[in-house]
């Protein structure tokens, strides 16, 4: 015996619960001989007696009671499963894994997640912060449903769901000499000041490295870190210039602590923020709904840097 016929177990269950084969047949709207025959087949398959007959009906043997209890639990599990599937369909429950660069946190938490949880309070989210390379890895290995990443490299396993231009900027405190130029600062202008840069695994640093190669400029950063918060404190403290996209310092711009000056350079001006998923992956309902909300949000803050810096000063 490799499998047990659940359909036949149901006949046994109904007969035991009803107290007789005839009562079970009446409930199931079929001939009593059909019920009796199915129970007999089950006893033959299992090579064990399942019911004992007496004058007023039947009662289960120990083996029969085990099957009755199995069927009762199976029905309960099916009912529980159906309820949970319904909750998933209605977004009343579910879990989403996100991985993103630190610079996205402010805008992500400020509005889209607040709205999403207000609409779907039963959903849970795990949010991991990572550099560009690790965001790509976690998404491609299905460790995260969705990734938010800055200027990622092309990957055969990654699908970009939306890409929005988010230029690299010189992040400076108010009154910095770069703010007094009559034009957008050139890359060589920025290189004249003490700099805070992210580690090489981050998209912000990778696009800066490409600009260094293009212009044959070698930057010597005063600070290298894996924390955007550290870069912000470096700038606010008047220690030098940070190189970051404007959205990563949007709250500090709004509060007047820093300015984000778009750099006049084709590579730096063309950098993009992406929302990514693994190519070919079918996202669960909850993750797909959050993805749609994030895409709408990212499109809404398209060209944020242009608005934050007051436009093109060339």
C-alpha positions in Angstrom: 0.0 0.0 0.0 1.5 3.3 -1.1 -1.5 5.6 -0.9 -4.9 5.6 0.8 -8.0 6.5 -1.1 -9.3 9.7 0.7 -12.7 9.2 -1.1 -13.2 5.9 0.6 -12.1 7.2 3.9 -14.9 9.8 3.6 -17.5 6.9 3.3 -16.1 5.4 6.5 -16.1 8.8 8.2 -19.7 9.5 7.3 -20.9 6.0 8.4 -19.2 6.3 11.8 -20.5 9.8 12.4 -24.0 8.9 11.3 -23.9 5.6 13.3 -24.9 3.3 10.4 -24.2 2.7 6.8 -27.8 3.4 5.9 -27.8 6.8 7.7 -24.6 7.8 5.9 -26.1 6.7 2.6 -29.1 8.9 3.2 -27.0 11.9 4.0 -24.8 11.3 0.9 -27.9 10.6 -1.2 -26.7 7.2 -2.5 -27.5 3.5 -2.2 -26.3 2.0 1.1 -24.6 -0.8 -0.9 -22.3 1.7 -2.4 -21.2 3.0 1.0 -20.8 -0.5 2.3 -18.8 -1.6 -0.7 -16.4 1.3 -0.5 -15.7 0.6 3.2 -15.1 -3.0 2.3 -12.6 -2.1 -0.4 -10.8 0.1 2.0 -10.5 -2.7 4.6 -9.2 -5.0 1.8 -6.6 -2.4 0.7 -5.4 -1.8 4.3 -5.7 -5.5 5.3 -7.4 -4.5 8.6 -10.9 -4.3 10.0 -12.3 -0.8 10.3 -15.8 -1.2 11.6 -17.7 -3.6 13.8 -21.4 -4.2 13.1 -24.0 -4.5 15.9 -27.7 -4.6 16.0 -28.3 -0.8 15.9 -25.5 0.1 13.5 -21.7 0.2 13.4 -18.8 1.4 15.6 -15.2 1.9 14.5 -12.3 -0.4 15.4 -9.2 1.2 16.7 -7.8 1.4 13.1 -11.2 2.8 11.9 -11.0 5.5 14.6 -7.5 6.5 13.4 -8.8 7.0 9.9 -11.9 8.9 11.1 -9.7 11.2 13.1 -7.3 11.6 10.1 -10.3 12.6 7.9 -11.6 15.0 10.5 -8.1 16.7 10.8 -7.8 16.7 7.0 -11.1 18.5 6.6 -10.1 21.0 9.2 -6.7 21.6 7.5 -8.5 22.1 4.1 -10.9 24.6 5.7 -8.0 26.4 7.3 -6.1 26.4 4.0 -9.1 27.7 2.1 -9.4 30.5 4.6 -5.8 31.5 4.4 -5.8 31.4 0.6 -8.8 33.7 0.7 -7.0 36.1 3.0 -4.0 36.1 0.6 -6.3 36.9 -2.3 -7.9 39.7 -0.3 -4.4 40.9 0.9 -5.5 40.3 4.5 -2.3 38.4 5.1 1.0 37.8 3.4 4.7 38.6 3.6 7.0 40.6 1.4 10.8 40.7 1.3 12.4 43.9 0.1 16.1 44.8 -0.4 17.2 48.3 -1.2 19.9 50.9 -1.0 19.9 53.1 2.1 19.1 56.2 0.0 15.6 54.9 -0.8 14.5 54.5 2.8 13.4 58.1 3.4 11.1 58.3 0.4 9.9 54.7 0.8 8.9 55.1 4.4 7.5 58.6 4.0 4.5 57.7 1.8 4.2 54.5 -0.2 4.6 52.1 2.8 2.4 54.2 5.0 -0.4 54.1 2.4 0.2 50.4 1.7 -0.1 49.4 5.3 -3.1 51.6 5.8 -4.8 49.7 3.0 -3.5 46.3 4.0 -2.6 46.2 7.7 -2.4 42.4 7.9 0.7 42.3 5.6 4.3 42.1 6.9 7.5 43.3 5.3 11.1 42.4 5.8 13.4 45.2 4.6 17.1 44.6 4.1 19.6 47.4 3.3 22.4 46.5 1.0 24.8 47.9 -1.6 24.0 47.7 -5.3 25.9 44.4 -5.9 24.2 42.7 -3.0 20.7 44.0 -4.0 21.2 42.3 -7.4 22.4 39.1 -5.8 19.5 38.9 -3.3 16.9 39.5 -6.0 18.5 37.0 -8.4 18.6 34.3 -5.7 15.0 34.9 -4.7 16.0 36.1 -1.2 13.9 39.2 -1.9 10.8 39.7 -4.0 11.7 43.3 -5.0 14.8 45.4 -5.1 15.4 49.2 -5.2 18.8 50.0 -6.6 20.8 52.9 -8.0 22.5 52.6 -11.4 22.8 48.7 -11.5 24.9 46.9 -14.0 23.1 44.8 -16.7 22.3 41.3 -15.5 20.7 38.4 -17.5 18.7 37.3 -14.4 17.3 40.7 -13.5 14.3 42.6 -14.9 14.0 46.3 -14.4 10.4 47.2 -13.8 10.9 50.9 -13.9 14.0 53.2 -14.4 13.9 56.9 -13.5 16.7 59.4 -14.2 18.3 60.4 -10.9 21.5 62.3 -11.6 24.5 62.2 -9.3 24.8 65.5 -7.4 27.3 67.4 -5.3 25.7 67.5 -1.9 26.9 70.6 -0.1 25.9 72.8 2.8 24.2 76.1 2.1 26.7 78.8 1.1 29.3 76.4 -0.2 31.5 77.9 -2.9 30.0 75.5 -5.5 26.6 77.1 -5.0 28.0 80.5 -6.2 29.1 79.3 -9.6 27.2 80.8 -12.5 26.6 77.3 -13.9 26.3 73.7 -12.9 29.6 72.5 -11.4 31.8 70.4 -13.6 33.3 67.2 -12.3 36.7 68.9 -12.1 35.1 71.6 -9.9 33.8 69.0 -7.4 37.1 67.2 -7.3 38.8 70.3 -5.8 37.0 69.8 -2.5 37.3 67.2 0.3 34.9 64.4 -0.7 32.8 61.7 1.0 32.1 58.7 -1.2 30.4 55.3 -0.8 32.2 52.0 -1.0 32.9 50.5 -4.4 30.0 47.9 -4.1 27.5 50.8 -4.3 26.1 52.1 -7.6 26.8 55.7 -6.6 30.5 54.9 -6.3 30.6 52.8 -9.5 29.2 55.6 -11.7 31.6 58.1 -10.1 34.5 55.7 -11.0 33.3 55.6 -14.6 33.3 59.4 -14.7 36.8 59.4 -13.3 38.0 57.2 -16.2 36.2 59.3 -18.8 37.6 62.6 -17.5 41.0 61.1 -16.5 40.5 62.5 -13.0 41.6 60.5 -9.9 39.6 61.4 -6.8 41.2 61.1 -3.4 38.2 60.9 -1.0 38.6 62.2 2.5 36.0 59.7 3.6 34.8 56.3 2.3 31.8 54.7 3.9 29.0 52.2 3.5 26.5 54.6 5.1 24.6 57.4 3.4 23.9 58.8 6.9 27.6 59.2 7.5 28.0 61.1 4.2 25.1 63.4 5.2 26.8 64.2 8.6 30.1 64.8 6.8 28.4 67.4 4.6 26.2 69.0 7.3 29.3 69.3 9.5 31.0 71.4 6.9 33.7 68.8 6.3 33.3 68.6 2.5 31.2 67.5 -0.4 29.2 64.3 -0.8 28.4 62.6 -4.1 24.9 61.3 -4.0 21.6 61.4 -5.9 19.2 64.1 -4.7 16.5 61.6 -3.5 18.8 60.1 -1.0 19.0 63.5 0.8 15.5 64.7 0.1 14.6 65.2 3.8 17.8 67.2 4.4 17.1 69.3 1.3 13.6 70.0 2.5 14.9 71.1 6.0 17.5 73.4 4.4 20.5 71.5 5.8 22.0 70.7 2.4 21.7 71.5 -1.3 22.0 69.0 -4.1 23.8 70.4 -7.2 23.5 68.4 -10.4 26.9 67.9 -11.9 27.5 68.8 -15.5 28.7 65.4 -16.8 26.9 63.0 -19.2 27.5 59.9 -17.2 26.6 61.4 -13.8 23.5 63.2 -15.3 22.2 60.0 -16.9 22.3 57.8 -13.8 19.1 56.0 -12.9 17.2 54.5 -10.0 15.6 51.1 -10.7 13.0 48.9 -9.2 13.9 45.3 -10.0 12.6 41.7 -9.8 14.1 38.4 -10.9 13.5 37.8 -14.6 10.7 35.2 -14.9 9.6 35.2 -11.3 5.8 35.3 -10.6 5.4 37.5 -7.6 2.9 36.6 -4.9 -0.2 38.8 -4.8 0.9 41.0 -1.9 4.4 41.6 -3.4 2.9 42.4 -6.8 0.6 45.0 -5.3 3.5 46.6 -3.4 5.5 46.6 -6.6 2.8 48.5 -8.5 2.6 51.1 -5.7 6.4 51.5 -5.7 6.5 51.9 -9.5 3.8 54.6 -9.3 5.8 56.4 -6.5 9.1 56.3 -8.3 7.5 57.7 -11.4 5.9 60.5 -9.3 9.3 61.6 -8.0 10.8 61.5 -11.5 13.3 64.4 -12.0 13.2 65.1 -8.3 16.8 66.4 -8.5 15.7 69.0 -11.1 13.0 70.4 -8.8 15.2 70.2 -5.7 18.1 72.1 -7.2 16.1 74.7 -8.9 16.6 73.5 -12.4 19.3 73.9 -15.0 21.7 76.8 -14.3 23.7 76.4 -17.4 
